[in-house]
Each structure stands twice: as C-alpha cells, then as structure tokens.
Amino acid sequence: MTHTTPNPKIHEGRNLKRFREMLGMKQDVLAMELGSDWNQQKVSLLEQKERIDSDILEQVSAILKMPVEAIRNYDEEQAVNIIANTFNVENDAYIGNSNGTFNINPMEKLIQLHEEKIALYERMLKEKDEMMGRLERLIEGK
C-alpha cells in the first residue's frame, strides 16, 4: 500500500538515509534488521525511492526508533531554515552559569549519542562474528 505525500519537496528515501546515517547505522545492519529477504543493495534502492510503501516505512521507523512522520514529513530545506534562525554560537544551551562553563551544544550531544550507538553495533557485530567462528569450529570438529 503506497501513500501520497502532500509536500512534493520531500523525498522519503533520502530522509530515511539521513536518519539512518545520523544514527550511525550501516545499510547492511538495517537490512539484517528488516529480515532475511533484505540485503544492503535492497536498502540502497529503498533509499533512492521518492515514496516508500507505508508497511516498509513502519518497519524501518520501528528499527530506527523514530516516528513514521519524521521520515515521511522531514523537509531538509525547512529544517535548515529553522536551525539557521534558531541556533548560532551565542545560542548554545547553557547549564550552570551564563559564562558557559557547562556549555552543551545540542548537536554535539546528538553526535555523542550516535557514536555510542555505533560502538554498540560494532560490539554486537564482533560478538556475532566470534560466535560464528565458534560454531564453524564446532561443526568442523564433528
């Protein structure tokens, strides 16, 4: 079931790619999460589609842990304008005193969270590889 998006500027596949990359998730990891009939190439093709079927979009949004509407309605041009009009060096969030001793840049915090997620995925992949190696040695031993 395909839906129509009211804003013709919105490219759902490109939005999906942006959010996936912001989360530090590789295409092959997303493919693995989507199921056995998915691979990296299929995810790449999905990210090239202007419109994504609702059922697939719901699966992807659940994997990325974000609302479907975020992918469906994200307008980069509008977001850039909002960010440009809202944030500048002087407008970083401050905690503590106004001298900025505990300056917290929202973008830096987002990047830190994504780096932590990448590290978790890398550890999971390493553990999977080690487990596969143990299984292969076990099979060869029989």
N, CA, C and O atoms as a DFTB+ gen file, in Angstrom:
568 C
 N C O
     1  1       0.846      -1.174       0.000
     2  2       0.000       0.000       0.000
     3  2       0.892       1.237       0.000
     4  3       1.629       1.469       0.959
     5  1       0.832       2.026      -1.056
     6  2       1.635       3.232      -1.165
     7  2       0.775       4.430      -0.805
     8  3      -0.425       4.443      -1.079
     9  1       1.380       5.432      -0.195
    10  2       0.648       6.636       0.182
    11  2       1.176       7.798      -0.635
    12  3       2.183       7.668      -1.332
    13  1       0.515       8.912      -0.555
    14  2       0.997      10.104      -1.224
    15  2       1.404      11.109      -0.167
    16  3       0.769      11.220       0.881
    17  1       2.454      11.829      -0.449
    18  2       2.959      12.839       0.469
    19  2       2.551      14.196      -0.071
    20  3       2.785      14.479      -1.246
    21  1       1.950      15.044       0.749
    22  2       1.468      16.326       0.267
    23  2       2.568      17.273      -0.206
    24  3       2.334      18.071      -1.114
    25  1       3.752      17.206       0.380
    26  2       4.829      18.120       0.008
    27  2       5.713      17.466      -1.052
    28  3       6.397      16.486      -0.759
    29  1       5.710      17.992      -2.283
    30  2       6.497      17.368      -3.355
    31  2       8.005      17.484      -3.154
    32  3       8.762      16.779      -3.822
    33  1       8.467      18.362      -2.243
    34  2       9.905      18.503      -1.998
    35  2      10.457      17.341      -1.178
    36  3      11.664      17.103      -1.169
    37  1       9.571      16.616      -0.488
    38  2      10.018      15.577       0.427
    39  2      10.344      14.290      -0.329
    40  3       9.530      13.789      -1.105
    41  1      11.532      13.771      -0.094
    42  2      11.996      12.518      -0.690
    43  2      12.198      11.540       0.460
    44  3      13.193      11.621       1.180
    45  1      11.264      10.626       0.630
    46  2      11.278       9.745       1.798
    47  2      12.528       8.872       1.860
    48  3      13.076       8.653       2.940
    49  1      12.979       8.376       0.720
    50  2      14.182       7.545       0.709
    51  2      15.406       8.309       1.189
    52  3      16.212       7.793       1.962
    53  1      15.532       9.535       0.724
    54  2      16.659      10.369       1.141
    55  2      16.548      10.690       2.633
    56  3      17.556      10.725       3.340
    57  1      15.326      10.923       3.108
    58  2      15.117      11.174       4.537
    59  2      15.509       9.948       5.357
    60  3      16.171      10.062       6.389
    61  1      15.092       8.782       4.887
    62  2      15.453       7.535       5.562
    63  2      16.974       7.425       5.663
    64  3      17.510       7.104       6.724
    65  1      17.661       7.691       4.556
    66  2      19.127       7.606       4.542
    67  2      19.736       8.575       5.551
    68  3      20.652       8.211       6.288
    69  1      19.232       9.802       5.585
    70  2      19.773      10.802       6.514
    71  2      19.617      10.349       7.960
    72  3      20.565      10.416       8.741
    73  1      18.413       9.886       8.317
    74  2      18.184       9.456       9.700
    75  2      19.014       8.220      10.028
    76  3      19.564       8.117      11.125
    77  1      19.110       7.281       9.084
    78  2      19.909       6.068       9.312
    79  2      21.364       6.457       9.567
    80  3      22.001       5.948      10.489
    81  1      21.880       7.365       8.739
    82  2      23.271       7.795       8.895
    83  2      23.472       8.573      10.194
    84  3      24.501       8.421      10.853
    85  1      22.490       9.411      10.568
    86  2      22.608      10.147      11.824
    87  2      22.687       9.195      13.010
    88  3      23.338       9.485      14.014
    89  1      22.019       8.062      12.879
    90  2      22.036       7.065      13.942
    91  2      23.267       6.167      13.859
    92  3      23.474       5.310      14.719
    93  1      24.087       6.363      12.819
    94  2      25.305       5.583      12.686
    95  2      25.058       4.144      12.265
    96  3      25.873       3.264      12.544
    97  1      23.943       3.904      11.600
    98  2      23.601       2.542      11.192
    99  2      23.967       2.346       9.721
   100  3      23.617       3.167       8.873
   101  1      24.663       1.268       9.428
   102  2      25.033       0.931       8.052
   103  2      23.838       0.287       7.351
   104  3      22.938      -0.249       7.998
   105  1      23.844       0.348       6.006
   106  2      22.755      -0.241       5.225
   107  2      22.614      -1.737       5.490
   108  3      21.497      -2.247       5.577
   109  1      23.743      -2.447       5.621
   110  2      23.651      -3.895       5.831
   111  2      23.071      -4.242       7.198
   112  3      22.439      -5.286       7.356
   113  1      23.281      -3.374       8.188
   114  2      22.693      -3.601       9.505
   115  2      21.179      -3.397       9.437
   116  3      20.416      -4.175      10.011
   117  1      20.748      -2.344       8.730
   118  2      19.314      -2.118       8.550
   119  2      18.693      -3.291       7.807
   120  3      17.607      -3.749       8.162
   121  1      19.376      -3.777       6.780
   122  2      18.879      -4.922       6.010
   123  2      18.712      -6.135       6.916
   124  3      17.704      -6.838       6.841
   125  1      19.700      -6.377       7.773
   126  2      19.646      -7.508       8.689
   127  2      18.441      -7.376       9.623
   128  3      17.763      -8.362       9.914
   129  1      18.183      -6.159      10.087
   130  2      17.051      -5.912      10.986
   131  2      15.714      -6.087      10.257
   132  3      14.725      -6.489      10.870
   133  1      15.678      -5.789       8.959
   134  2      14.436      -5.898       8.188
   135  2      14.063      -7.343       7.879
   136  3      12.891      -7.649       7.661
   137  1      15.052      -8.229       7.859
   138  2      14.725      -9.635       7.639
   139  2      15.579     -10.283       6.571
   140  3      16.383      -9.631       5.905
   141  1      15.383     -11.593       6.424
   142  2      16.253     -12.393       5.562
   143  2      16.111     -12.081       4.073
   144  3      17.026     -12.367       3.301
   145  1      14.990     -11.505       3.657
   146  2      14.838     -11.185       2.235
   147  2      15.403      -9.803       1.894
   148  3      15.203      -9.315       0.781
   149  1      16.104      -9.170       2.834
   150  2      16.716      -7.861       2.615
   151  2      18.233      -7.999       2.585
   152  3      18.808      -8.872       3.234
   153  1      18.874      -7.107       1.807
   154  2      20.332      -7.010       1.781
   155  2      20.707      -5.544       1.592
   156  3      19.836      -4.688       1.437
   157  1      22.004      -5.261       1.606
   158  2      22.479      -3.882       1.508
   159  2      22.013      -3.222       0.218
   160  3      21.637      -2.050       0.224
   161  1      22.034      -3.962      -0.890
   162  2      21.628      -3.386      -2.173
   163  2      20.154      -3.006      -2.169
   164  3      19.772      -1.980      -2.731
   165  1      19.330      -3.831      -1.537
   166  2      17.895      -3.554      -1.483
   167  2      17.612      -2.306      -0.639
   168  3      16.727      -1.518      -0.970
   169  1      18.365      -2.132       0.450
   170  2      18.227      -0.928       1.272
   171  2      18.669       0.289       0.464
   172  3      18.035       1.343       0.531
   173  1      19.748       0.148      -0.297
   174  2      20.230       1.242      -1.136
   175  2      19.153       1.673      -2.138
   176  3      18.924       2.866      -2.341
   177  1      18.500       0.695      -2.756
   178  2      17.413       1.006      -3.702
   179  2      16.241       1.666      -2.981
   180  3      15.621       2.583      -3.518
   181  1      15.935       1.210      -1.779
   182  2      14.848       1.793      -0.994
   183  2      15.134       3.272      -0.725
   184  3      14.233       4.107      -0.792
   185  1      16.388       3.585      -0.421
   186  2      16.765       4.961      -0.105
   187  2      16.756       5.868      -1.340
   188  3      16.852       7.089      -1.218
   189  1      16.642       5.272      -2.518
   190  2      16.558       6.065      -3.741
   191  2      15.110       6.372      -4.130
   192  3      14.862       7.185      -5.020
   193  1      14.157       5.720      -3.460
   194  2      12.746       5.902      -3.785
   195  2      12.210       7.194      -3.186
   196  3      12.456       7.512      -2.022
   197  1      11.471       7.932      -4.014
   198  2      10.862       9.169      -3.533
   199  2       9.771       8.869      -2.511
   200  3       9.622       9.592      -1.526
   201  1       9.014       7.810      -2.745
   202  2       7.938       7.382      -1.843
   203  2       8.209       5.947      -1.411
   204  3       8.600       5.110      -2.225
   205  1       8.001       5.666      -0.129
   206  2       8.222       4.330       0.418
   207  2       6.875       3.781       0.862
   208  3       6.080       4.486       1.482
   209  1       6.625       2.510       0.538
   210  2       5.382       1.874       0.963
   211  2       5.227       2.013       2.472
   212  3       6.195       1.896       3.223
   213  1       4.005       2.263       2.899
   214  2       3.723       2.512       4.317
   215  2       4.166       1.369       5.216
   216  3       4.707       1.610       6.295
   217  1       3.944       0.114       4.786
   218  2       4.305      -1.008       5.663
   219  2       5.814      -1.085       5.871
   220  3       6.270      -1.374       6.978
   221  1       6.584      -0.834       4.831
   222  2       8.052      -0.846       4.957
   223  2       8.506       0.347       5.796
   224  3       9.399       0.228       6.635
   225  1       7.879       1.493       5.556
   226  2       8.224       2.694       6.312
   227  2       7.975       2.479       7.807
   228  3       8.757       2.938       8.640
   229  1       6.893       1.786       8.143
   230  2       6.603       1.492       9.550
   231  2       7.656       0.563      10.148
   232  3       8.073       0.759      11.290
   233  1       8.090      -0.443       9.392
   234  2       9.135      -1.354       9.881
   235  2      10.435      -0.596      10.133
   236  3      11.071      -0.751      11.175
   237  1      10.815       0.228       9.155
   238  2      12.067       0.985       9.257
   239  2      12.008       1.956      10.430
   240  3      12.977       2.080      11.178
   241  1      10.884       2.644      10.597
   242  2      10.781       3.607      11.694
   243  2      10.862       2.901      13.048
   244  3      11.417       3.451      14.000
   245  1      10.314       1.689      13.138
   246  2      10.410       0.927      14.386
   247  2      11.865       0.547      14.669
   248  3      12.316       0.615      15.812
   249  1      12.595       0.147      13.626
   250  2      14.002      -0.224      13.785
   251  2      14.833       0.991      14.207
   252  3      15.700       0.890      15.075
   253  1      14.557       2.138      13.583
   254  2      15.295       3.365      13.900
   255  2      14.784       4.031      15.175
   256  3      15.371       4.994      15.668
   257  1      13.672       3.497      15.702
   258  2      13.052       4.026      16.927
   259  2      12.694       5.501      16.767
   260  3      13.040       6.339      17.600
   261  1      11.993       5.792      15.675
   262  2      11.527       7.152      15.444
   263  2      10.161       7.081      14.772
   264  3       9.838       6.082      14.129
   265  1       9.362       8.126      14.913
   266  2       8.025       8.099      14.311
   267  2       8.084       8.065      12.784
   268  3       8.981       8.641      12.168
   269  1       7.110       7.378      12.190
   270  2       6.995       7.329      10.733
   271  2       6.953       8.753      10.177
   272  3       7.543       9.042       9.137
   273  1       6.250       9.633      10.882
   274  2       6.071      11.010      10.400
   275  2       7.398      11.743      10.263
   276  3       7.530      12.639       9.429
   277  1       8.383      11.366      11.078
   278  2       9.691      12.020      10.983
   279  2      10.295      11.772       9.600
   280  3      10.839      12.687       8.981
   281  1      10.195      10.532       9.121
   282  2      10.737      10.191       7.800
   283  2       9.821      10.728       6.709
   284  3      10.284      11.245       5.693
   285  1       8.517      10.602       6.930
   286  2       7.540      10.986       5.912
   287  2       7.479      12.495       5.704
   288  3       7.228      12.953       4.589
   289  1       7.705      13.271       6.757
   290  2       7.473      14.715       6.666
   291  2       8.718      15.578       6.785
   292  3       8.617      16.805       6.747
   293  1       9.892      14.965       6.928
   294  2      11.110      15.755       7.107
   295  2      11.424      16.517       5.829
   296  3      11.615      15.923       4.768
   297  1      11.475      17.816       5.942
   298  2      11.805      18.693       4.815
   299  2      13.125      19.374       5.155
   300  3      13.176      20.267       6.002
   301  1      14.201      18.939       4.478
   302  2      15.543      19.422       4.818
   303  2      15.639      20.942       4.707
   304  3      16.221      21.597       5.572
   305  1      15.074      21.495       3.652
   306  2      15.163      22.942       3.456
   307  2      14.511      23.686       4.621
   308  3      15.053      24.669       5.126
   309  1      13.345      23.204       5.037
   310  2      12.648      23.824       6.159
   311  2      13.454      23.657       7.447
   312  3      13.559      24.595       8.237
   313  1      14.023      22.470       7.664
   314  2      14.805      22.212       8.870
   315  2      16.039      23.112       8.924
   316  3      16.375      23.646       9.981
   317  1      16.716      23.280       7.777
   318  2      17.898      24.139       7.733
   319  2      17.516      25.570       8.080
   320  3      18.236      26.246       8.815
   321  1      16.380      26.039       7.551
   322  2      15.928      27.394       7.866
   323  2      15.621      27.549       9.352
   324  3      15.972      28.561       9.959
   325  1      14.968      26.550       9.936
   326  2      14.641      26.607      11.361
   327  2      15.929      26.644      12.189
   328  3      16.063      27.456      13.105
   329  1      16.872      25.758      11.859
   330  2      18.137      25.710      12.599
   331  2      18.901      27.023      12.446
   332  3      19.421      27.563      13.422
   333  1      18.966      27.533      11.220
   334  2      19.697      28.773      10.966
   335  2      19.079      29.941      11.730
   336  3      19.790      30.829      12.200
   337  1      17.757      29.933      11.849
   338  2      17.086      31.035      12.536
   339  2      17.038      30.849      14.048
   340  3      16.749      31.797      14.778
   341  1      17.318      29.643      14.524
   342  2      17.196      29.358      15.949
   343  2      18.541      29.309      16.651
   344  3      18.699      29.847      17.746
   345  1      19.517      28.657      16.014
   346  2      20.793      28.424      16.679
   347  2      21.904      29.244      16.054
   348  3      21.964      29.423      14.837
   349  1      22.778      29.735      16.910
   350  2      24.063      30.270      16.487
   351  2      25.003      30.067      17.654
   352  3      24.597      29.532      18.686
   353  1      26.241      30.478      17.518
   354  2      27.238      30.210      18.555
   355  2      26.802      30.762      19.911
   356  3      27.036      30.128      20.940
   357  1      26.178      31.925      19.921
   358  2      25.772      32.532      21.185
   359  2      24.556      31.850      21.792
   360  3      24.282      32.034      22.978
   361  1      23.820      31.066      21.007
   362  2      22.573      30.485      21.499
   363  2      22.689      29.035      21.925
   364  3      21.667      28.366      22.079
   365  1      23.897      28.525      22.120
   366  2      24.021      27.162      22.639
   367  2      23.339      27.096      23.998
   368  3      23.246      28.103      24.700
   369  1      22.869      25.932      24.362
   370  2      22.211      25.761      25.659
   371  2      23.255      25.821      26.767
   372  3      24.348      25.270      26.632
   373  1      22.918      26.480      27.838
   374  2      23.840      26.591      28.961
   375  2      23.227      25.955      30.190
   376  3      22.035      26.104      30.458
   377  1      24.057      25.248      30.930
   378  2      23.657      24.704      32.216
   379  2      24.669      25.224      33.220
   380  3      25.875      25.161      32.981
   381  1      24.197      25.723      34.312
   382  2      25.118      26.259      35.319
   383  2      25.116      27.765      35.255
   384  3      24.106      28.402      35.552
   385  1      26.242      28.342      34.869
   386  2      26.310      29.795      34.859
   387  2      26.254      30.341      33.431
   388  3      26.391      29.589      32.467
   389  1      26.055      31.619      33.306
   390  2      25.929      32.241      31.987
   391  2      27.280      32.406      31.291
   392  3      27.328      32.796      30.124
   393  1      28.386      32.111      32.001
   394  2      29.703      32.199      31.375
   395  2      29.976      31.019      30.460
   396  3      30.986      30.997      29.757
   397  1      29.095      30.049      30.463
   398  2      29.238      28.920      29.558
   399  2      30.191      27.848      30.024
   400  3      30.670      27.055      29.214
   401  1      30.481      27.806      31.325
   402  2      31.389      26.799      31.847
   403  2      30.901      25.397      31.515
   404  3      31.703      24.505      31.236
   405  1      29.589      25.203      31.545
   406  2      28.998      23.905      31.247
   407  2      28.198      23.985      29.947
   408  3      27.052      23.541      29.880
   409  1      28.811      24.549      28.935
   410  2      28.158      24.734      27.644
   411  2      27.826      23.382      27.012
   412  3      28.700      22.526      26.873
   413  1      26.583      23.198      26.639
   414  2      26.167      21.959      25.982
   415  2      25.594      22.318      24.623
   416  3      24.542      22.951      24.526
   417  1      26.283      21.916      23.593
   418  2      25.808      22.129      22.231
   419  2      24.899      20.956      21.878
   420  3      25.341      19.809      21.940
   421  1      23.635      21.207      21.507
   422  2      22.713      20.104      21.214
   423  2      23.229      19.180      20.113
   424  3      22.999      17.972      20.171
   425  1      23.911      19.717      19.126
   426  2      24.419      18.898      18.031
   427  2      25.540      17.986      18.521
   428  3      25.620      16.828      18.109
   429  1      26.410      18.500      19.402
   430  2      27.475      17.667      19.955
   431  2      26.900      16.510      20.761
   432  3      27.419      15.395      20.703
   433  1      25.826      16.770      21.517
   434  2      25.187      15.723      22.308
   435  2      24.598      14.664      21.375
   436  3      24.713      13.470      21.648
   437  1      23.969      15.090      20.278
   438  2      23.400      14.166      19.301
   439  2      24.497      13.307      18.684
   440  3      24.333      12.095      18.538
   441  1      25.608      13.929      18.324
   442  2      26.732      13.192      17.741
   443  2      27.275      12.180      18.743
   444  3      27.584      11.047      18.376
   445  1      27.394      12.586      20.015
   446  2      27.888      11.676      21.053
   447  2      26.972      10.463      21.186
   448  3      27.454       9.335      21.296
   449  1      25.655      10.681      21.176
   450  2      24.711       9.568      21.279
   451  2      24.840       8.621      20.094
   452  3      24.767       7.403      20.258
   453  1      25.032       9.176      18.901
   454  2      25.173       8.338      17.715
   455  2      26.484       7.555      17.735
   456  3      26.524       6.403      17.303
   457  1      27.552       8.170      18.231
   458  2      28.825       7.460      18.341
   459  2      28.703       6.290      19.317
   460  3      29.282       5.227      19.094
   461  1      27.949       6.490      20.399
   462  2      27.726       5.409      21.350
   463  2      26.939       4.267      20.693
   464  3      27.204       3.090      20.940
   465  1      25.974       4.636      19.859
   466  2      25.177       3.621      19.165
   467  2      26.050       2.850      18.166
   468  3      25.910       1.635      18.027
   469  1      26.941       3.551      17.478
   470  2      27.855       2.899      16.533
   471  2      28.730       1.897      17.278
   472  3      28.917       0.770      16.820
   473  1      29.267       2.310      18.429
   474  2      30.120       1.419      19.213
   475  2      29.351       0.174      19.632
   476  3      29.896      -0.930      19.618
   477  1      28.086       0.349      20.006
   478  2      27.261      -0.793      20.393
   479  2      27.069      -1.740      19.211
   480  3      27.218      -2.952      19.367
   481  1      26.742      -1.210      18.033
   482  2      26.580      -2.050      16.838
   483  2      27.871      -2.783      16.501
   484  3      27.846      -3.962      16.147
   485  1      29.000      -2.086      16.610
   486  2      30.282      -2.727      16.312
   487  2      30.567      -3.871      17.280
   488  3      31.050      -4.928      16.875
   489  1      30.261      -3.653      18.576
   490  2      30.439      -4.732      19.554
   491  2      29.527      -5.904      19.242
   492  3      29.938      -7.060      19.344
   493  1      28.286      -5.610      18.862
   494  2      27.332      -6.680      18.530
   495  2      27.818      -7.477      17.318
   496  3      27.740      -8.706      17.307
   497  1      28.320      -6.775      16.301
   498  2      28.821      -7.455      15.106
   499  2      30.048      -8.302      15.430
   500  3      30.191      -9.409      14.913
   501  1      30.933      -7.787      16.283
   502  2      32.122      -8.542      16.678
   503  2      31.711      -9.815      17.431
   504  3      32.251     -10.894      17.187
   505  1      30.749      -9.671      18.346
   506  2      30.269     -10.839      19.087
   507  2      29.642     -11.861      18.146
   508  3      29.828     -13.065      18.321
   509  1      28.905     -11.388      17.158
   510  2      28.284     -12.288      16.176
   511  2      29.362     -13.033      15.399
   512  3      29.267     -14.244      15.202
   513  1      30.397     -12.298      14.955
   514  2      31.491     -12.929      14.213
   515  2      32.205     -13.976      15.062
   516  3      32.539     -15.055      14.574
   517  1      32.439     -13.651      16.347
   518  2      33.097     -14.605      17.233
   519  2      32.234     -15.849      17.431
   520  3      32.747     -16.968      17.445
   521  1      30.933     -15.656      17.582
   522  2      30.024     -16.781      17.755
   523  2      30.004     -17.648      16.496
   524  3      29.995     -18.876      16.585
   525  1      29.998     -17.011      15.323
   526  2      30.006     -17.762      14.062
   527  2      31.301     -18.571      13.946
   528  3      31.281     -19.712      13.485
   529  1      32.413     -17.988      14.360
   530  2      33.687     -18.700      14.338
   531  2      33.662     -19.917      15.242
   532  3      34.141     -20.986      14.864
   533  1      33.108     -19.761      16.433
   534  2      32.998     -20.893      17.357
   535  2      32.107     -21.989      16.766
   536  3      32.418     -23.176      16.872
   537  1      30.997     -21.582      16.145
   538  2      30.098     -22.562      15.539
   539  2      30.765     -23.309      14.382
   540  3      30.602     -24.519      14.232
   541  1      31.523     -22.560      13.564
   542  2      32.224     -23.195      12.440
   543  2      33.253     -24.201      12.950
   544  3      33.378     -25.295      12.399
   545  1      33.993     -23.832      14.004
   546  2      34.979     -24.772      14.571
   547  2      34.278     -25.995      15.168
   548  3      34.785     -27.112      15.073
   549  1      33.125     -25.782      15.777
   550  2      32.360     -26.889      16.352
   551  2      31.889     -27.847      15.259
   552  3      31.959     -29.065      15.417
   553  1      31.416     -27.290      14.165
   554  2      30.934     -28.107      13.040
   555  2      32.093     -28.870      12.412
   556  3      31.963     -30.054      12.100
   557  1      33.223     -28.198      12.226
   558  2      34.397     -28.856      11.634
   559  2      34.905     -29.979      12.516
   560  3      35.469     -30.951      12.013
   561  1      34.718     -29.865      13.817
   562  2      35.184     -30.875      14.754
   563  2      34.363     -32.160      14.735
   564  3      34.800     -33.186      15.257
   565  1      33.183     -32.106      14.138
   566  2      32.316     -33.309      14.122
   567  2      32.591     -34.172      12.929
   568  3      31.957     -35.214      12.762
